[in-house]
Amino acid sequence: MERLFDEDHDKLVDDVENDIDELHLPKMYKKTPDGERYSDLIIEEVETLAGDAIRTYVRDRIAEAPEVTKEGVSLLPHFVRNRRNDDGTSLKQRGLTRTWSIRSNSDVNTDRLLGTGLAFADYYRSNAYSYSTYRIPGYALDILDELERHPTQFKVPVSHPDTETVAKLKQSEAFDVFLSWMDGMTKRIPKHGETEEIQEFLSDYDLMIDQFEDMRKQLIENNMLVLEYSPHRSSTGSRSSLPAQWKYRTCLAPSDFVTVS
C-alpha cells in the first residue's frame, strides 16, 4: 500500500481496520463460513463500486512507470495466461523475480509492480506449502489483456516475439541443444543442483554452460520463455515431500517452437 499510495502503509492499514471495526465486520484475514477471506470480498466489492476509476488509475501508473518497471509489466501476461478467472489469479514471486532478473541482467525488485496497482502481495500457507505470491485481481487481468493488444498505448515493450527474431534464433546450434534439453514445452528441474544437472546434459554436446545460459537469456528477452517456481512441499498425510523446482515454460505455440529443417 505504501508503494501504491506513496504514504505510510501502517497508517493506511490501521485506518481501514478501524473503519471495519466501526462497522462491526470481522478482521480482513478471517474467513466466512464458506471459507472465503473477508479481504477478498472487500476487494471484490471495491472493484464493483469503483472499477472504472481503478482501471484509469492503473493505466496511468503503468504509462508513467520507469522502464525497469514496464519491463516487469510486459512479463506478467506470460505468467497469468491460461491461469485466470473473473476474480483474478496469483503467481509465485520467485519465478517472476528470476525471469525478470535474467532479462534485465541485474537484481530486480518485483515490488515495483505493486506501485502500478496491477498486483498486491499475498502469502499462502498450508500444512504442505508456504510461499509468497502476488495476487492479480480481476481488473488487472483486464488491463493485461489490453496491454497485449495495444502495448504502445501503455508505452510498454511489445510482449510478442517478432517472426524475424524467432527465425534467427532457430538457426542457432544453442537453440537446438536448449530445445533438446527441454524435451517439450515445459521442463522441471530441481532448484538446488540446477546448474550441475544442465552441465551433465551438455556433456554430450559441444556447448558450454555459458552458451546455454546466453540462449536462455535471449529466449526470455524475446518473450519466448519464462521460469516459474514450484516451492518445496512438506510431507503431510499420505503425501510425500517434494523439493523446490524451477519450471521452464515456453511462451509460443508448439508449431512456432519447432526448429527449421
Buried (B, 14 or more C-beta within 10 A) or exposed (E): BBBBEEEEEEEBEEEBEEEBEEEEBEEBEEEEEEEEBBBBBBBBEEBEEEBEEBBEBBBEBBEEBEEEBBBBBBBBBBBBBEEBEEEBBBBBBBBBBBBBBBBBEEEBBBBBBBBBBBBBBBEEEEEBBEBBBBBBBBBBBBBBBBBBEEBEEBEBBEBBBEEEBBEEBBEBEBBBBBBEBBEEEEBEBBBEEEEEEBEEBBEEBEBEEEBBBEBBBBBBBBBBBBBBBBBBBBEEEEEEEBEBBBBBBBBBEEEEBEEEE
